[in-house]
Amino acid sequence: MADFGVADGEVRTDGEALDAAARDFGGHVSRKPAAVVRPGSVDDVVAVVRWAGEHGMPVSARGAGHSMNGQAQVDGGVVLDMRSLNQVREIGEDRVTVDAGALWSEVAAATIARGLTPPVFTDYLETTVGGTLSVGGVGGTTHRHGAQTDTVLDLTVVTGTGEVVTCSAERNPGLFDAVRAGLGQAGIVVGATIKAQPARGKARCFRLPHTDLRAFTADQRRLVLEGRFDYIEGFAGFTEDGTLAYQVEAAAFADSLSDVDNEELVRGLAHDRDAVEVTDTSYAEFLDRLAPGVALRKETAEWGLPHPWLNVFVPDSAADGFIETVLAELTPADLENFGLVLTYPLRRELLTTPLLRVPDEPLVFLFALLVTADPGDDTAIGRMAERNRRLYEYVLRVGGTLYPIGPPSLDPHQWAAHYGALWPRVEAAKAEHDPRGVLTPRPGLWRTQPITR
């Protein structure tokens, strides 16, 4: 097997490495590469991309493998395992520069130690910087700061022609906009400089239970628009007796929790005041709040089961009706194995990344149906795929969009509709920066990857 010009890293073609690269957290798509490269330097990434262009072999960059629809897989091609490029390079007064393969947990630890923090984290911290910046990166502080891609100051990118380019809003802005949330089509992110701000030492988290959906979403809207909390999310699920229940999860960050006015934060809301849960932790512990649940899922083997999660953005005007429709067809069995419905509003004006497509209303709701396929049911994945497709079509009818971190798969026509007026820019960026079509074939934007020699 070729060495792809790799000088500093490692080339693997053994079954263990290839099988691992053919899986992701979604667990329902599998495409096996011909080789896995763990680059030891940016020069190795350049060498692989250039070799691939010369030999007509597709390349995908893989971070932590947390995608849910095979986005980083490449059948018969080369997977770049970017976790080998994982350094936190420099921490300044208002920014942090990192390798693309660094986990957000590693970035959090390094910056918090210096009294700083990036403005936005995804809920699960064991994803890579390059991975989330290639799709958007949304979390509970997005309502204040936008997506992670909106907090990027500059990127270092290896294009499909093997050039190393630094880009920002001022320098090579076209490439900057093509790569942020660009699904790896115009370049591979190898480094990023991200905004940083002072980190508060403590977090007070409120879990506010609701029994009525519309009161739940109304409280979320109010909290987002009034800016009372630093972090806001929301969940729906079934109680032990099979009834639906809702919970606003909101957190305030402070150096001293004596500065947090509990009564003022929840004033005028419609939650059940007798069932409120309030938890105080360090800021670092709050960021990593999913760790105990993840550990339990791994112990019970649920973590390795298929997760065909649907993630969409729904316009505020249609959110209540959409959520009601979805919940009406779910049963407690649908949300077994740690299943959950996640939904919360975001301020559209802060979502400025061009290729992160969201509805054009002042508020938009992120909606995620987080379900796990029953390993004893051979038809489960098929049923979930059909439901995802049907719900996505509903989302389109009401003016919503796909958050493409998971299913359903789209064909080129559907991708063109997804990007709408920006589709010509997507095509132009591909033609300019990846003319041989070697990069990231799995999302399926093109009828063929137009590899030329």
Buried (B, 14 or more C-beta within 10 A) or exposed (E): EBEBBBEEBBBBEEEEBBEBBBBBBBBBBBBBBBBBBBBBBBBBBBBBBBBBBEEBBBBBBBBBBBBBBBBBBBBEBBBBBBBBBBEBEEBEEEBBBBBBBBBBBBBBBBBBEEEBBBBBBBBBBBBBBBBBBBBBBBBBBBBBBBBBBBBBBBBBBBBBBBBBBBBBEEEBEBBBBBBBBBBBBBBBBBBBBBBBBEBBBBBBBBBBBBBBBEBBBBBBBBBBEEEBBBBBBBBBBBEEEEEBBBBBBBBBBBEEBEEBEEEEBBEEBBBEEEEBEEEEBEBBEBBBBBBEEBEEBEEEEBBEBBBBBBBBBBBBBBBBEBBEEBBEEBEBEBBEBBBBBBBBBBBBEEBEBBBBBBBEBBBBBBBBBBBBBBEEEEEBBEEBBEBBBEBBEBBBEBBBBBBBBBBBBBEEEBBBEBBEEBBEBBBEBBEBBBBBBBBBBBBBBBEEBEBEE
